[in-house]
């Protein structure tokens, strides 16, 4: 097979030597329908990938002295020390914004942002249904109603064409989720938001360094929120951040996350002028994050190069459809790498059996998120005394009737994902992924037994 022409997206990766080295090898054969059959590992055959995958997180021992020195001072919380503020300065510079506020988690970043932007009891917030539970839990925690906007199965993201029909006189904000690090079509989201005077909070909790029209994800709405959980591409065990260029908003976020204490434009009318909570980041988390930031660009380039290698090869296998970048999206963070599995192309072998077969070949994968809009906790909340006081019986009935999301249902039945540490493997590891899926396709008949 001739080497493939480098596209605009691939050219982004060529900026790093490691990524360019990966691209040079793209002339390797991808998928051969004529390869002789062999026994699948799930049926007792030899698995394609024998070696371990990269571990995550990765600790840098050189960071230990700074942490030990800080612990010995006894200045462990941000009120006594400088390291949280140092991290905020570094992260705002990284993201290209004026302000960053470090928080205890991505969830607390979202709660704080929504509250600071005025989301209140009885309001409605439009949100993606293909997401982690926190994206709609934070709306409930602000005593508002999450209204799900259907998913575009091709992009795995909120379908902007479905937003406007979900707006009511109580809608105050839109919460687009850049799930797996894939950038939402923010031009379309912002156009609807501006038309209807709605606030926009980007759930960028999986989207560090993802890019849209030359800008970092998280900088395109009123506020952007990030997570630094242990599994994340920038990890600290726990932790989160809010970023924005709106100084007054960030002052309010700072006050809210610090028990309501005055800060900046939040006037000192009393010791606690607004109702807040303790959502502060700890000093040790900030030090870990600043250490982890030393590797973030290198890791991001490796993930991007390997993801684009998979993009070019997976599409050649019948029934395997890689994600599609939304209009304007230039670079994903690849917290997970997703594709769709079309079972009819595998002679109707169920997805869960395909996943078990791929795992058996030494390729860890899962089905990703389920139908979150049908989560049992939602009905529990809607049936609670408080929500029945906030929302009329007719509105909740209408919400249930409209909670039909065919695009999301389709995606939830087809999605397969690889975690971000898989994309830190070698080019040979990526070829093993292709080989294993092709092997399963060739031997799909054996999975029906």
Secondary structure, 3 states (H helix, E strand, C coil): CCCCCCCHHHHHHCCCHHHHHHHHHHHCCCCCCCCCCCCCHHHCCCCCCCCCCCCCCCCCHHHHHHHHHHHHHCCCECCCCCHHHHHHHHHHHHHCCCEEEEECCHHHHHHHHHHHCCCCCCCEEEEECCCCCHHHHHHHHCCCEEEEECEECCCCEECHHHCHHHCCCCEEEEECECHHHCCCCHHHHHHHHHHCCCEEEEECCCCCCCEECCEECCCCCCEEEEECCCCCCCCCCCCEEEEECCHHHHHHHHHHHECCCCECCECCCCCCCCCCCECECEHHHHHHHHHHHHHHHHHHHHHHHHHHHHHHHHCCCCCEEECCCCCCEEECCCCEEEEEECHHHHCCCCHHHHHHHHHHCCCCCECCCCCHHHCHHHHHHHCCHHHHHHCCHHHHHHHHHHCCCHHHHHHHHHEEEEECCHHHCCHHHHHHHHHHHHHHHHCHHHHHC
